[in-house]
Amino acid sequence: MFRKSMQMYRINALFLILLTLGMSSPVTAQVGEFFSGKLISDIPWRWMFAQKWDSESNSWGDTTSIVYTKGTLKMPEEIVNRAKDSNDIWRDLQKVVLTYANNRIKTARIYQYIPDSLKYTSLPILALNYSWEGDLTSKVSGELPLTTLMNLDPATLGMYAPLFAEIKILFEQQNTINGGKITEGIGRIKLSINPLIYALFVTMMSSSGTDIPLPGSDLPLDTNWINQIKTTYTYITGSEIQIQSSWSSSDSQWVPLQKDSLVYTGNKKSLTFHFNYDSTTNRWDLTSKDSTSYNLDNTPNQTVSMKLTGSTWENSNRSLYFYTDYSSSSARFSSNKSVKSNIIAAKIYNFPDHPSLELELKNESRISIIITDLKGRTVYKATHLHNFAGTYSISLPVYACGSYLCAVRSENTMETIPFSIVK
């Protein structure tokens, strides 16, 4: 019952590691950005949620996942990923625990949530260590238990569980930095196991007749590394190209896999085009794109992903970012915000009969209020409201139970406030 292909694990080991990271947090979903430390070390938002596009209703569907941070803004101590279970109840899935040194990430530990015991695993399922050169990561290394990689339940391994616990996949990504930019990153893996334990493991497998793949049949032990994935970075004014390749041991060469073309507006990433490599035609095929919009204070507002079907772009999913503490409906500008920001404070109070927006303006201005549900449908809209400087209480005619987003714009400032109506 343990028959699995070690060749499959050898080829996909680092990809599975990265998939685990991507599931832990959207900020680790892009391989190049994760290993360069560009996103995970500079998270401007407090929480975000993701939605899938519902083609039947032609609108955004229900929220599929929520990610929120704990700790200092831009240097979170924890990143928690949540989703609904089969009973439609929000549950934790995974969390990333971060430590810092000299304002840079030192370690990242990923823990899995166990629903039956209502707690996280005592030991991390993945451990990462960072080395830095200036503001960029020069190396990321870590280890992953083989039982986690092969999705084996220790309870089903019986007497072999302690032996499997000693087997780990070691991995590292070494980045090449030139001119203050990462130009190449190569990821590689190897098995690490005590030779005496391995000899005992082989003996027990042979005597029992149990068909469990022997670690080392496709992966060398201890000191020999195997190349897995390479990412090259090319920088052109206003754009960046990342090409990912996998190592072919049979041909002893790198084989192209994917390409990302990033477009910047100023220093903000606005578009990313994704390509897959077609080895039969030796060309790159465009498959999808991500577009990010920003608030007037240059913080991300939302990222919309679209897939290319034939010659038509179709919505796929989107992520919306918020800057208040998770579960709070208040939105306040911190002291380091631009002095041009006109909204000093905004908060929604849920009164028994209707919600009310409390708004404090720095200067006299016209404001606009747009309230949408989580499917993107507008339920209330008021534009060109003239208000003097000061504090106002504005009644919002929204009565149905549900979750909403209230976007408030005041000339050069926009803030989005999530709120819910429960009766």
URHUVEN-V859128 format. One record per residue. N is the residue number from 1. RES is the residue in one small letter. D_LAST is the distance of its C-alpha to the last C-alpha in Angstrom with 1 decimal. Layout:
N/RES/D_LAST, N/RES/D_LAST
This chain:
1/m/51.4, 2/f/51.5, 3/r/53.5, 4/k/52.2, 5/s/54.0, 6/m/54.7, 7/q/55.9, 8/m/52.4, 9/y/51.1, 10/r/54.0, 11/i/53.1, 12/n/49.4, 13/a/49.0, 14/l/48.2, 15/f/45.9, 16/l/43.9, 17/i/43.8, 18/l/42.5, 19/l/40.0, 20/t/38.7, 21/l/38.4, 22/g/36.7, 23/m/34.1, 24/s/33.5, 25/s/32.7, 26/p/33.0, 27/v/35.4, 28/t/37.9, 29/a/37.7, 30/q/40.8, 31/v/43.9, 32/g/45.9, 33/e/43.2, 34/f/42.3, 35/f/45.9, 36/s/46.7, 37/g/43.9, 38/k/42.9, 39/l/39.1, 40/i/38.3, 41/s/40.1, 42/d/38.4, 43/i/34.7, 44/p/33.3, 45/w/29.6, 46/r/27.1, 47/w/25.2, 48/m/25.0, 49/f/23.6, 50/a/25.4, 51/q/24.8, 52/k/27.1, 53/w/28.1, 54/d/27.2, 55/s/30.4, 56/e/29.2, 57/s/26.4, 58/n/28.4, 59/s/25.6, 60/w/24.3, 61/g/22.7, 62/d/20.1, 63/t/20.8, 64/t/23.6, 65/s/24.2, 66/i/23.4, 67/v/26.2, 68/y/25.9, 69/t/28.7, 70/k/29.5, 71/g/32.2, 72/t/34.1, 73/l/33.3, 74/k/35.7, 75/m/37.1, 76/p/34.2, 77/e/35.0, 78/e/32.6, 79/i/31.1, 80/v/28.5, 81/n/27.7, 82/r/24.5, 83/a/23.6, 84/k/21.6, 85/d/23.5, 86/s/24.1, 87/n/20.9, 88/d/18.8, 89/i/18.4, 90/w/19.5, 91/r/22.9, 92/d/25.7, 93/l/28.7, 94/q/31.4, 95/k/32.0, 96/v/35.0, 97/v/36.4, 98/l/38.7, 99/t/41.5, 100/y/43.5, 101/a/47.0, 102/n/48.2, 103/n/44.8, 104/r/45.1, 105/i/43.6, 106/k/45.9, 107/t/44.1, 108/a/41.1, 109/r/40.0, 110/i/37.6, 111/y/35.9, 112/q/34.3, 113/y/31.1, 114/i/31.8, 115/p/28.8, 116/d/30.7, 117/s/31.5, 118/l/28.4, 119/k/30.8, 120/y/33.0, 121/t/36.6, 122/s/38.9, 123/l/41.2, 124/p/40.4, 125/i/40.8, 126/l/42.3, 127/a/44.0, 128/l/45.1, 129/n/47.6, 130/y/48.2, 131/s/51.4, 132/w/51.5, 133/e/54.0, 134/g/52.9, 135/d/49.3, 136/l/49.6, 137/t/49.6, 138/s/53.1, 139/k/52.1, 140/v/49.2, 141/s/50.1, 142/g/48.5, 143/e/48.5, 144/l/46.6, 145/p/47.3, 146/l/48.8, 147/t/46.5, 148/t/43.5, 149/l/45.3, 150/m/46.4, 151/n/43.1, 152/l/45.0, 153/d/43.4, 154/p/45.6, 155/a/45.1, 156/t/46.9, 157/l/49.8, 158/g/51.2, 159/m/54.3, 160/y/54.1, 161/a/50.8, 162/p/52.6, 163/l/54.9, 164/f/52.1, 165/a/50.4, 166/e/53.5, 167/i/53.3, 168/k/51.4, 169/i/51.3, 170/l/52.3, 171/f/51.4, 172/e/52.0, 173/q/51.8, 174/q/54.5, 175/n/54.0, 176/t/56.9, 177/i/56.4, 178/n/58.7, 179/g/58.5, 180/g/55.2, 181/k/53.5, 182/i/53.0, 183/t/55.3, 184/e/55.1, 185/g/53.3, 186/i/54.6, 187/g/52.7, 188/r/54.6, 189/i/54.1, 190/k/56.2, 191/l/56.0, 192/s/56.7, 193/i/58.0, 194/n/60.6, 195/p/63.8, 196/l/64.5, 197/i/61.1, 198/y/61.4, 199/a/64.8, 200/l/63.4, 201/f/60.5, 202/v/63.0, 203/t/65.2, 204/m/62.4, 205/m/61.1, 206/s/64.6, 207/s/65.4, 208/s/62.2, 209/g/62.3, 210/t/58.6, 211/d/57.9, 212/i/55.8, 213/p/56.5, 214/l/58.7, 215/p/57.4, 216/g/60.3, 217/s/61.4, 218/d/59.9, 219/l/58.9, 220/p/61.7, 221/l/61.3, 222/d/61.1, 223/t/62.8, 224/n/62.5, 225/w/59.6, 226/i/58.6, 227/n/57.3, 228/q/54.0, 229/i/52.6, 230/k/53.8, 231/t/51.9, 232/t/54.0, 233/y/52.8, 234/t/54.5, 235/y/53.6, 236/i/54.4, 237/t/53.5, 238/g/49.9, 239/s/49.4, 240/e/49.7, 241/i/50.6, 242/q/49.8, 243/i/51.6, 244/q/50.9, 245/s/53.7, 246/s/54.2, 247/w/57.5, 248/s/59.7, 249/s/61.9, 250/s/64.1, 251/d/64.9, 252/s/64.6, 253/q/62.7, 254/w/59.2, 255/v/57.5, 256/p/55.0, 257/l/51.5, 258/q/49.0, 259/k/49.1, 260/d/46.5, 261/s/47.4, 262/l/45.4, 263/v/45.4, 264/y/44.8, 265/t/44.2, 266/g/45.7, 267/n/44.7, 268/k/41.3, 269/k/41.1, 270/s/39.9, 271/l/41.0, 272/t/42.0, 273/f/43.9, 274/h/44.3, 275/f/47.4, 276/n/48.8, 277/y/52.5, 278/d/54.3, 279/s/57.5, 280/t/59.1, 281/t/59.1, 282/n/59.1, 283/r/56.5, 284/w/52.9, 285/d/50.3, 286/l/47.3, 287/t/44.1, 288/s/41.0, 289/k/40.0, 290/d/37.4, 291/s/36.7, 292/t/35.0, 293/s/33.9, 294/y/33.8, 295/n/32.2, 296/l/34.6, 297/d/35.2, 298/n/36.4, 299/t/33.5, 300/p/32.4, 301/n/29.5, 302/q/29.4, 303/t/31.9, 304/v/32.1, 305/s/34.3, 306/m/36.2, 307/k/38.7, 308/l/41.9, 309/t/42.4, 310/g/45.9, 311/s/46.0, 312/t/42.3, 313/w/39.7, 314/e/36.3, 315/n/33.1, 316/s/32.6, 317/n/30.0, 318/r/28.8, 319/s/27.7, 320/l/25.8, 321/y/26.5, 322/f/24.7, 323/y/26.3, 324/t/23.7, 325/d/23.3, 326/y/21.3, 327/s/17.6, 328/s/18.2, 329/s/17.1, 330/s/20.2, 331/a/23.3, 332/r/26.6, 333/f/30.1, 334/s/32.5, 335/s/35.9, 336/n/37.8, 337/k/36.0, 338/s/38.3, 339/v/39.2, 340/k/38.6, 341/s/34.8, 342/n/33.5, 343/i/29.8, 344/i/30.1, 345/a/26.4, 346/a/23.0, 347/k/19.6, 348/i/16.0, 349/y/13.9, 350/n/10.1, 351/f/10.2, 352/p/7.8, 353/d/9.2, 354/h/10.4, 355/p/11.8, 356/s/15.4, 357/l/18.3, 358/e/20.9, 359/l/24.2, 360/e/27.6, 361/l/30.6, 362/k/34.1, 363/n/35.9, 364/e/35.6, 365/s/34.5, 366/r/32.6, 367/i/29.2, 368/s/27.2, 369/i/23.5, 370/i/22.4, 371/i/18.9, 372/t/19.0, 373/d/16.8, 374/l/18.3, 375/k/20.6, 376/g/22.2, 377/r/21.3, 378/t/21.2, 379/v/18.2, 380/y/19.5, 381/k/23.0, 382/a/24.9, 383/t/28.4, 384/h/31.3, 385/l/29.4, 386/h/32.0, 387/n/31.2, 388/f/33.7, 389/a/33.7, 390/g/31.3, 391/t/27.6, 392/y/25.2, 393/s/21.5, 394/i/20.5, 395/s/17.5, 396/l/16.0, 397/p/15.2, 398/v/12.5, 399/y/9.5, 400/a/8.9, 401/c/6.8, 402/g/9.6, 403/s/12.3, 404/y/14.6, 405/l/18.0, 406/c/19.1, 407/a/22.9, 408/v/24.7, 409/r/28.4, 410/s/30.9, 411/e/34.4, 412/n/35.5, 413/t/32.2, 414/m/29.0, 415/e/26.0, 416/t/23.0, 417/i/19.7, 418/p/17.1, 419/f/13.4, 420/s/10.0, 421/i/6.7, 422/v/3.8, 423/k/0.0
